Amino acid sequence: MASIWSTLLDISPLDWKGVLSACLAGGIIGLERQLQGKPAGIRTSMLICLGSYLFVAVSNGLVNGAGDPSRVVGQVITGIGFIGAGVIMNKEGILHGVTSASVIWVLAGIGVTIGLHDHGLGIKLAVLTVIILVGIDGFERRLKSLRKGVHVHSVPQNADIRDDEQQS
């Protein structure tokens, strides 16, 4: 019976810590994106991070550390670039989805980091990404000087704007 469980739980050359770290990191970022109503929510973010982890971890396991993981990383970067480009749309001369495309790229980078056996750094980068997304959004809502050009459209109609800013 023990051999059946060990066979079912064996995911070599992957490890459960890496799989769970990639899912957690993707979930952290995906939760923020989904709560904001943005593309690439929880499921997509988890899968991008997990997929990047899988490619790097499997390539490392297949060559037993004797290969060149930078080749796989390069291909992950190229592939994710195509996915990110598909998220960006041009609507009435204004680009939409650039931040979502950037988040997708960061998710892949986090998956690669975890695939290279730095699970803790991957989780920290996910938290830092959410801090950047939420923090800059807060600054854009509060500082009039950051609401220029295309960023004027990203502030919701019900944003808390002081009276003196409404008059200008």
PyMOL commands that set and color helices and strands:
alter all, ss='L'
color gray80, all
select helices_A, chain A and resi 2-9+16-35+42-62+69-87+98-115+119-142+144-146+149-154+163-167
alter helices_A, ss='H'
color red, helices_A
select strands_A, chain A and resi 89-91+94-96
alter strands_A, ss='S'
color yellow, strands_A
deselect
rebuild
show_as cartoon
